[in-house]
Amino acid sequence: MVDEDIGIAGAAARQVRDLPVRLDGAVQVGPYSCARQGLLLRVVPGIGRFLAREGKALDYCVEDGADPAAVEALLKGGVLGALIHQRGELPLHATTLVAPDGSGALALAGHSGAGKSTTAYELVRRGWTLLSDDLTRVTVENGTALAWPGRTRLRLLRDACERFDLDCASLEPAPNWPDKYLLGLPGWDRPVPLAALVALDRSEGALQVRALSGALAARVLIEHTYRRHYVAALGRAQRHLELVATVAAGAKIFTTRGAASVEQVASSIAASVT
C-alpha cells in the first residue's frame, strides 16, 4: 500500500476519507475514469477512488474490504499513468530492462499475450536487469530519453513459470490476472537512456525483426503509450506528439513478427539492439 507522503513519479500520495464520484466538466476516458485538463478521477467499484492532480499529487480513498494488492496495482498502474501524462512525460506500456553492461535500456512492448514478460525473464536469465514491468516512465532531458525505475515484479503465466522451472506455489498470485504470478527480481536504482523499443507481435510464419524509422517508428510509440486515451482529455496532445518525436529520433525502434520460441525471440532481439 502507498501511504501519505510517499512519492509516486515525483507526486505526493495521501489517503483521504472521501472523494467525489464525478468531476465537473470532465469527459469519460474509460469505464472507470473521467478527466479534464490537469485532473483525472478513477472510480473502481469494490476498490476505491483515485484522483490524480496536475502530476503533483494523488489523493485516494479505499473501500472497506478492498484487497490491498489491488489498490497498489491501481496506484502503480492506471493512476500512475495519468500522473506521468500530467507531468508532460511519456508512459510506455512496456516492460523495460537494462543491458548487461548498463549502457542503455530496452523496452519490450506488445499487446496482451505478445510475450513481454516471458521474453523479459529470458533476457534476465542472460544477464539483463529489470528496470520496470508493464509501465515505464520516460522523460526527456537535453534531448535524451530516459527510462526510469518502476515495478520490479514480473507477471508470468503458469505455463511460463513451468517453462522456467518456477514453483507457482511459492509465488504471489497477480491481482486481477487469473493464472498469473508475481516474480520479484533485483531492480535498477537510477534512470537509464532508452536505447531501443521492440514491439512484439506473435503471428504465423518465420520470425522477423524489422527496424523502423520516421512516421512508422512514431506510430509504434503512440500505439504503445500507456493509457493513450487519457492524452486529449488531459490537454497533453501536443506534448505527447513532441515526446514521441524525440524518442523516435533517438532510440532504435523495432517490431518482431512470427512464431518462435522465447529463446529465439530473445536472441534475435539482443542481436538487433546491441
N, C-alpha and C positions, 0 to 999 in steps of 0.2 A: 504494500500500500504506500501511496505517496502522502506524506504528512505536511503540515504547514511549514513554510519557509524552505522546503526542498525545491530546487530548481528543475524545470523541465525545459531543455533547449534554451536556457537563459531566462525563462519566465518563472516567477514565483507561484507556487501552487499552495492553495489553502482549502481546507474542508470547511464548509459553511452549513448553516441549518436548513436553508431553503433557497431555491432558485425558481425563476418563472418557467412556465411550460411553453412560452412563445415569446419571440422578440418582436416588438413593434417595427413595422417597416421591413421585416426580413422576408426572404424568399426561401422556399423549401429546396434543400440541396441533397435530398436523400430521404429514406424512410424515417430516420430518426433525427435529422439535423435541419436547422434553418440558419440563415446567415444574412448579414448585411455588412457594409464596409466596416472593418475593424472588429466585428463581433461574430462569433459562431456559438450556437447553443445546440448541444446534443442531448436528447432525452431518450433514454433506453429503458423501457419497462422492465421492472424486476432488478435493475442495477442502480440507476441513478441519473442525475442531470449534471452536465458539464458545460461551463461557459468559458470560452477562450476569448481574451480581451486584448486587442492591439498587439498581440505577440509578446506581451509583457507580463500577463497574469492569467492564472487559471483558477476559477472557483468551481468547486464541485460538492454535491451532496449525495449521500448514498442511501438507498432504500434499506429498510430493515431486512435482514436475512440475505442481503446481496453477497455473492461469492467474492471475497477479496481478490482472488486471482482474475476474475472477470473485470473488476473495477480497474485493476492495474493494467490489464490488457487494453482497455479503452483509453486510459490516461496516456499510455505509451504507443497508441495506435492512431485512431482517427482524430482524437483531440490533439495529440502532438502534431499530426499533420497540419491541422488548422493553425496552430501556433507558428509553425515554420512558414507557412504561406503568409501569415500576417506580418512576419518579420522581414518579408521580402527575400526569403531564401527558398531553396528548391528541395522539397521532399521527394525522394525517389522511392518507388515501390520496388525495392531491390534488396537483396542480401549481399553485403559488401565484405570483402576480405583484403588483407594486406599481403603483398607479395613476400616470399621468404626473406628477401634481402631488405625489406622495409622501404623500398624505393617508391612505391605507389600503391593505390587501391584499385581493386577490380569489383565492379558492381554487377551482380547477376540478376537480371530482370526476367520477367516472363509471367504469363497468366497462370492461374491456379492449375496445378498438375504438370507444369512445364519441367519441374525437377530442380528448382532453385536450391532448396535446402539439401537435397541429396547430392547435387553437384558440389555445393559449398563444403559439405562434410568430406567428400572425396578429396577436395583441394586441401582441407585442413590436415588430412592424413598425409599429404605430401609436403607439409611444412608451411602452408599459408595460415594466417591468423584471422579469426573472425573479428570484424570491426563492428558490424551492425546487422541484425537479422530483420528482414522483411521491409523495414522502413529505414532509409538512410537520409540523414540531413546533409545537404550540400550547401556550402556558402562559397562566395567568390571574393577573393582578396587579391588586389593588384592583378586582376585578370586571370588568376589561377583558381580553379575549382578545388575545394577541399571537402573531403568526406569525413564526417565526424563519428566518434564512437557512439554506439547505441546499445540495444539489447544484444546480449551475447549468449542467448539460448536458442538453438535451432529447433524448429518444429519438424519432426520426422514422422512419416507414416510407419505403421507397424512393419510393412514389408521392407522398408528402407532400414529400419533397425535390425531386422533379421539378416539383411544383406551384409550389414557391418558387424554382425555378432554382438549387438547391443541387447541387453536384457530389458524388455519393456516393463517388467515388474519392478525394476529399480528406478524407473523414470517417472516424472510427474506428468499426468495427462495434460494436454494443452486445452485451456478453457475454450469452449465453443467450437472445438475442432475434433469431431469424433475420430477415434482411432489414430490420433496424432499424439506424440510425446515430446516433452521438452528435454533437450540435451544441453546442459550447461558446459561452456567451453571457456578457456582463457581468452581474454579480450585484449584490445589495444587501447592505450590510455591517452592518445592525442590525435588530432586531425591529420589526415594524410592526403596528399594531392591525388585527385581522382584521375587515374591514368587511362582507364578503359571501362566501358559498359558493354556487356554482352546480353542480348535479348534471346532467351531460349525458346525454341518452338519445336515441340515433338510432332513429327509428321512422318509420312511414308517416304521411303527412298533412302539413299545413302546420305550419310552425314555431310553437310556442307557448312563451312564458316565463311560468311561474307562480310567484308569491310564496307562501311557506309560513310558517306560524307555529305556536306551541304544539307539540302532540304530533307533528304532521306534520313540522315542522322538526327536532325531536329525532330522529325516525326516520331522516331522511336522514343526519344526523350519525353516528348509530350504524351505519348501513349502510356508510358510507364511513370508518369508523375503520380505520386500518391494523392488520392482524393482530388483529382484534377477538376472535378465538378464543383469544388469549392471556389475555384480561382475567380471567376467572374463576379460572383456574389460578394466576395471579399474585396473587390476593387483592385485585384492584383493581375489583371490580364496582361497589361503592358510589361510589368516587371517580370512576369513569368516568361514571356517571349524573350526578353533580354537575357535572362538566366539560361534558358535553353540554348540560345545562340552562342553564349560564351562557353558553355560546357561542350557543345557540339564542335566548336572550333579548337578546343584544347585537349579533348580526350579522344581516344580511339573508340569508335562505335562499331559493334559487330552484331550480326544475327547468326544464329545457328538453326538449321533445319535438317530434318531427317531422323531416322531411327538408329540408335546406337546405345551401347552400354554406357553406364555412368563413367566408367574408366576411360572409354574412348572419348566421350564428351569432354571430360576434364583435361585429358592430354591435348586435345585439339585446341581448347581454349587457352591453356597455358602456353602452347607453342605460338599462338597468334598474338597474344598480348604482351609477351615478354621479349 
